[in-house]
Amino acid sequence: MSKYDDLFEATAPDDSPFADKAAPDPLADPPTIHARDDQERELATILNGVQEGYLPPTVSIYGPPSTGKTLTTRRACREFAVRTESIAVEYVNLKECRTLFSVANEILVELTGTKRKAYEGLNGVFEAIWTALEASPEWTVLVLDEIDHVRHDSNDDPNEFSAR
């Protein structure tokens, strides 16, 4: 055994969140989330605004890849929805979306299981989304993962999209 074997053995983490290679998988559902207590508390504070009749229209969560943003957000929102009748949570992965139309269609698929055709346009998709939301609980939280992949859309203004 060399001095490096001793060095690496002595400095090896005992309880690393990265020991489980599936942990950064956004679709994995481990029993515990390591080192995200502060972020869970922040999300819980925001979600509890429902009790006072308010949720912010947009909450942006950002950071380096594979640090637990999606897992923490999905878990906190799902756990809140289980405890609160007036809220629904829908997770939408937008990684493959490049246009606002495809983003809106992915949201619609999550809400209804159906897509709109291109000839119906963005307005047609939004009409279907609003119709679907009428049948939902009072509050619906849309977790839009990887929305930063939609950078430029020559057909529609991204700023107008978020205002809808």
N, C-alpha and C positions, 0 to 999 in steps of 0.2 A: 504494500500500500504506500503510495507516495504522499507527499505533503498536499498535493492538489486533491487527492481523494478525501483526505481529512477536511480540507478547506471547503470543498463543495458539499460534503455531508453535513458539516457544521452550519453552513449557510442556507441549506435547503429549507424552503418554507414548510411549516407543519400543516397549515390550513389555507392554502392558496386557492383563490377563486378560479385560477387557471389550471388547477390540477385535473379537473374534469374537462376534457376537450370539447364536450357537448355543451358546456355551460354558456359560451357566447352565442349558441344557436338561438335565433329569435323565436323559433317555434318550439324549442325545448321548454319543459316546465319543471325545473328542479324544485325540490321541496323548500329550499331557502335561497334567498338572494343575498350574497355577501357584499358588504361595504356599500350599501345603497340606502341606509336608514334615513339619512338627511333628505335624499331625493324623494323617497316614499312619503316622508312627512310633508314636503312641499306640495306634492301631488294631492295628498289627502286634504291639505288645507284648501287648495284650489277647488277640489271636488265638493268639499263641504259647503261651498258657496251655494249649492243647490238648496240647502236648508233655508237660506235667506233669499231664494229666488234669483240667484245670479250665477252664471258661469261665464268666464271670459270667452269671447268668440274664437280666440286663437291662443294656444300655448305652444311655444316653440321649445323643443328639447334638442340640444345639439351636443356634440362631443366627438371624440375619436371613435373609429369603428370598434366593434366588439367589446364595449365597456359596460354593457348592460342597460342601455337606454330603452330599447324596445321591451326587453323582458320586464324591467321595473315599471314602465308605463303601462304595459298590458296587465300586469299583475295588480297594480294599485287600482286601475280603472275597473277591472273585472271584480275584484274584491269589494269595491265600493258599490258596484251595480247589484251584487248579490244581497247587499244589506239595504238597498234603497230601491223601492218599487218604481219611483218616478224617473229612473235613469236606465238607459240602454247603452251598451258600448259595442262598437263595431271596429274591428281591426282591418285595415286595408293596406296591403303591401303594394306600393307603387313603383317598385324597382324597374319593372319593364315598361312603364308608361313614359312616353315622350311628348305627348300632346295633352292639352287640357281636356279634350274630348275623351281620350282614353282614361284619364284620371277620373272624370265624372262617371264614365261607364263602369270603371272598377268599383266605385262607391255604390253605384246602382246594383251591380252584381252582388255585392255584400249585403245590401238591404233587401233585395228581391229575388236574386238568382237569375235575373234576366239582363240582357244587354239591349241597347238601342242601335239601330243602323245609322251609318254615317249621314244618310239623307235627312234624318230627323234633327241633326245638328246639336250643338251644345245646349241650346234652349230646350229642345225636346228631352234631352237627358235630364236637365235640371227640373223640368216639370214632373218627370217620373220620380225623381229623388224626393221632391217636395210632397208628392202624393204618397209615396212610401213612408215618409216621416210622419204624416198625419196619423197613421195607424200605429206609430211607435209610442213609447212612453213620453211623458212631458219633455224630458231632456234626452238627447242622444249625443254621446261623445264619439266622434270619429277619430280614431288613431290612424293618421295617415303616415305610414312608415315610408321612408326613402323619397319623400316629396321633392327633395332637392335634385332628383334626377330629371325633373322637368325644368329645363332652363330657359328655353325660348320656344315659343309657339307662334308661327307666322300668322295663324288664323285667329287667335284669341289673345287677349291681354291677361297675363297671369294675375295682375293686381285686381282686375275685374272679377276673376274667378274666386279669389278669397273673400271678396266682398259679398258674394252670393250666399 
